[in-house]
Each structure stands twice: as structure tokens, then as C-alpha cells.
Amino acid sequence: MNKGSATQQAWFVSMNIGKQSFQQGRIGDAVGAFSQATKLQPRRVEGWVNLGSALLETSRFEESAVALNNAITLQPKLMVPHMLLGDALRQLGEMHLALGSYRQAVARQRSPLSLNKLACALRVRRQYEEAGALYLEALHLDPNFSLAAVNLTGLHIEMGQFEEAS
């Protein structure tokens, strides 16, 4: 086995350990495994996205943002790292930057989850009309997405639109 094949194999092993650890709730182990994967194959975006996600779960928001920015640098057209970066920035109190990341995520893929996250960020900024439209779009894409339905109801209540809320 040549060096490249061995490195690739070690990367796959690290990624699998990270995914299994994450699924089993051993987030610290996941962080270690995904970190190792990024050292083995720093040009593979999957390692950076998974590392950023795991760091986000451990409330290591600044480190998460760094990992997710690395992922975005490698593949700027992916939706997930932009969405997760928005989460990290929101936790860091950087709402303006978080809103920009959520907008980038939605620009790449209008998924129910990305629409809901952008709507929530807009709601915090009292941009109710745009937030409401995004919640409705998320529900149009997935009528069973209860989080968007609950958020839309909360938005109507905040706006004093009690009939719409019911």
C-alpha cells in the first residue's frame, strides 16, 4: 500500500469513528476523530464540516466557526457549512454575521431547515414579514416540518395576529 492509499484509509477510519462517536453521543471523541481526519486530508471538506458541527455541539463556537470557514473556503457552494456557521456566529452574539451566513445557506439550497433558520434570525431582528414568508415556504416544502409551524405560530402571536396563530 502506498502512502496516499494509507493516508486515505486512515482518513476513512477517522471519519467513521467520528460519525459513530457523534451518533452515540460521545461528542468529545467525535471532535478528536474529525480533527484527525482534517489533519490527514486537509483538502476534504467533509472533515471540516463534521468537525465544525461537533465543535458546535460542545459549545466551542469560535473553533467551530474556524472549521466551518475552512469548509466554506474549500467548497463555497455547499449549503450546510454556511448554515452551521450561522449557528456558531449566533451563539457568539454576532447576529448580523449569522444572518449573512443563513442568507448564504438559503442562496445555495432552499431547504426547510435553512429557510427556518434564516426566518428565526430575521424574527429576532423584528423583520416579521420576511420571516413569515420563509416559514411558509419551509412548510410548503415540508408540510410536516413542525418546527417551522411552531415558529410561524409564535411569530403570529408576537405580531398580535391571534386568529392566524390559531
Legacy VTK file of the C-alpha trace (Angstrom):
# vtk DataFile Version 3.0
C-alpha trace
ASCII
DATASET POLYDATA
POINTS 166 float
0.000 0.000 0.000
1.432 3.371 -0.981
1.496 6.412 1.283
-1.502 8.056 -0.420
-3.637 4.932 -0.028
-2.630 4.582 3.618
-3.498 8.220 4.302
-6.852 7.831 2.536
-7.610 4.675 4.524
-6.670 6.392 7.800
-8.938 9.319 6.833
-11.887 6.980 6.266
-11.254 5.261 9.600
-11.122 8.622 11.415
-14.312 9.804 9.726
-16.138 6.574 10.605
-15.000 6.753 14.223
-16.130 10.382 14.331
-19.562 9.595 12.878
-20.096 6.637 15.211
-18.945 8.647 18.224
-21.248 11.527 17.290
-24.232 9.188 16.859
-23.509 7.591 20.232
-23.343 10.976 21.965
-19.592 10.824 22.565
-19.059 14.257 21.064
-15.572 14.770 22.520
-14.411 11.578 20.798
-16.073 12.763 17.597
-14.197 16.069 17.781
-10.918 14.180 18.156
-11.633 11.851 15.251
-12.798 14.607 12.901
-9.814 16.744 13.894
-7.532 13.849 12.992
-9.337 13.493 9.655
-8.700 17.167 8.837
-5.002 16.693 9.559
-4.841 13.613 7.307
-6.762 15.144 4.406
-6.996 18.934 4.893
-8.491 19.418 1.395
-11.502 17.150 2.121
-14.447 19.353 3.054
-16.365 16.587 4.857
-13.889 16.503 7.715
-14.132 20.252 8.266
-17.945 20.267 8.161
-18.166 17.385 10.623
-15.536 18.936 12.881
-17.392 22.249 12.846
-20.660 20.518 13.665
-19.141 18.531 16.536
-17.440 21.629 17.952
-20.770 23.446 17.762
-22.324 20.656 19.843
-19.641 21.116 22.505
-20.237 24.899 22.635
-16.795 25.615 21.221
-18.273 28.240 18.933
-15.119 30.098 17.904
-13.342 26.866 16.963
-16.468 25.718 15.159
-16.516 28.933 13.131
-12.879 28.409 12.116
-13.538 24.828 10.977
-16.667 25.854 9.069
-14.863 28.747 7.396
-12.245 26.226 6.250
-15.037 24.121 4.746
-16.517 27.171 3.003
-13.111 28.104 1.612
-12.785 24.609 0.138
-16.318 24.397 -1.262
-18.178 27.715 -1.075
-21.270 26.364 -2.846
-22.229 23.892 -0.093
-25.250 24.900 1.998
-24.512 23.052 5.247
-21.302 24.824 6.346
-22.944 28.224 5.784
-25.941 27.171 7.877
-23.795 25.758 10.689
-21.553 28.829 10.608
-24.689 30.900 11.119
-25.438 28.823 14.225
-21.915 29.339 15.596
-21.996 33.075 14.910
-25.437 33.397 16.516
-24.089 31.705 19.650
-21.170 34.147 19.634
-23.643 37.043 19.602
-22.739 38.033 16.041
-26.333 38.246 14.763
-25.513 40.390 11.732
-22.863 37.919 10.570
-25.115 34.959 11.419
-27.881 36.448 9.302
-25.434 36.747 6.403
-24.419 33.098 6.777
-28.046 31.960 6.876
-28.741 34.018 3.733
-25.763 32.328 2.058
-27.131 28.910 3.066
-30.572 29.687 1.631
-28.990 31.049 -1.563
-27.333 27.669 -2.034
-30.269 25.448 -1.100
-33.791 26.426 -0.099
-34.334 23.541 2.298
-36.944 23.642 5.073
-34.184 23.767 7.691
-32.173 26.563 6.065
-35.349 28.595 5.483
-36.416 28.114 9.103
-33.019 29.193 10.458
-32.982 32.327 8.308
-36.556 33.101 9.352
-35.625 32.761 13.032
-32.694 35.150 12.600
-34.959 37.649 10.850
-37.581 37.272 13.568
-35.009 38.238 16.218
-34.360 41.395 14.185
-38.139 42.019 14.004
-38.210 41.553 10.247
-41.526 39.768 10.627
-42.873 39.897 7.093
-39.837 38.240 5.516
-39.604 35.747 8.398
-43.248 34.763 7.963
-42.805 34.236 4.232
-39.794 31.988 4.864
-41.651 29.899 7.478
-44.482 29.465 4.968
-42.037 28.431 2.252
-40.452 25.886 4.604
-43.912 24.474 5.351
-44.762 24.401 1.651
-41.639 22.308 1.027
-42.353 20.057 4.018
-45.883 20.309 5.457
-44.819 18.039 8.347
-41.946 20.295 9.463
-43.446 21.048 12.852
-40.620 23.360 13.969
-41.474 25.849 11.215
-45.181 25.583 12.098
-44.464 26.296 15.769
-42.178 29.193 14.850
-44.788 30.650 12.486
-47.413 30.419 15.237
-45.045 32.181 17.650
-44.428 34.879 15.055
-48.177 35.470 14.667
-48.548 35.736 18.454
-45.660 38.226 18.663
-47.376 40.302 15.992
-50.727 40.153 17.804
-52.258 38.121 14.976
-54.101 35.711 17.234
-56.539 34.397 14.620
-53.688 33.482 12.257
-51.880 31.855 15.191
-54.782 29.520 15.848
LINES 1 167
166 0 1 2 3 4 5 6 7 8 9 10 11 12 13 14 15 16 17 18 19 20 21 22 23 24 25 26 27 28 29 30 31 32 33 34 35 36 37 38 39 40 41 42 43 44 45 46 47 48 49 50 51 52 53 54 55 56 57 58 59 60 61 62 63 64 65 66 67 68 69 70 71 72 73 74 75 76 77 78 79 80 81 82 83 84 85 86 87 88 89 90 91 92 93 94 95 96 97 98 99 100 101 102 103 104 105 106 107 108 109 110 111 112 113 114 115 116 117 118 119 120 121 122 123 124 125 126 127 128 129 130 131 132 133 134 135 136 137 138 139 140 141 142 143 144 145 146 147 148 149 150 151 152 153 154 155 156 157 158 159 160 161 162 163 164 165
